[in-house]
C-alpha cells in the first residue's frame, strides 16, 4: 500500500498528463486492435471530464502499415518508413473515430528529434500544444517515422513521451505497456517475477530485473521505459508504468484509491529547463574523456571543466556543440556545451588555463565547459 500515499499527492497536482501507448498494447498480428483503442479513448475521455488535460503519444503506425501492406517484407529502414507512411493514416483514423464518438476533437502532431533540439522549433511546438489544449483538443503525437531515419533506428516513443512531457510541462507521464509494470525479473525468463509497485530512486541499479528488448511489435523494452522515466523524473514529473490493455488500466492509474502498475517518484532536485535540454534534447557531437580528478570535481563539487582535466578528445565538434563527458572507466557522467572546437581542445588538453592564449592564439574562456552549461546525468 506504499504507492497510495504518494499517488494522492501526485494526482492532486496532475492537471496535465501525457499518456504513452505502445505498439504491443494497440496492435496484434492482424494490425490495430479497435477494441483496445476504443477502451483507451473512453478512459482518456473520463480523465478530461475529471478536469485533466491529456496529451496522447501513440505508437502503432508501423504495425498498422505492415498489416495493410501485405506485400511489404523486411526490417530495413526503407521498409519501416513505408509501413509508417501507410499506417499513420489508419492509426490516426482509429483514434479520431473513437474520440469523435465521445464528442472529442483530436489533432495530429508528428515530431523529430530536431524539433526538441532546435530552440525555435521547440518553442513553436510548445505553443502549438498550449493552443490545442486551451481549446479542448487532444494532441496525438507520434515520431515522424517517414523522414526520421535516426529515430527509427535508435529512438522509440518511450523517450519521445518523456520529451513531450517535459516540453508541455506535464505533472504525470503514464506509460501503458503489455505487462503489469516493472517486475522483479524478466517475465520471459523468470516466471516468479513480481510487480514492483513503487520506485523512489530510479537511479538505483535495475540491470537484470527487466527485459532489455521489446516484443515483436515494439522498439523498446522495459529498460527503455525506465530510461524514459529517469529522464522525466529529473524534470519533476512523476511516471506511472502500467498495463494498457483492459477496460481500466489508465483509469486505475488515475484513481487515488487504487494501486496500479509501478509509480516512479520525481527526484527531489529537478533540473532547470536549460540543463534538461542539454542533457536530453541535444545529441553529443563528440566525447571528452576525463581524468579522475576532473571526474570527482564535477561529481562532488559542481565545478566547471578545465583543460587540465581532459585526457582524450574524440569527434568533430565546434564551439557551442554538445559533447559527452566520460570518466576513465568509460562511464558517461555528464554532458555539456563546449567553448572550443575539437581541434583546439586537442591542443590544450591537460594544460593550464593560463596557457590557452599561447597555445591557440586566442582565448574564449578559461573553461572548456562552464558549469552553467554542464549537467550530470546521475544525481
Order of alpha helices (4+ residues) and beta strands (2+ residues): alpha-beta-alpha-beta-beta-alpha-beta-alpha-alpha-beta-alpha-alpha-beta-alpha-alpha-beta-beta-alpha-beta-alpha-beta-alpha-beta-alpha-beta-beta-beta-alpha-alpha-beta
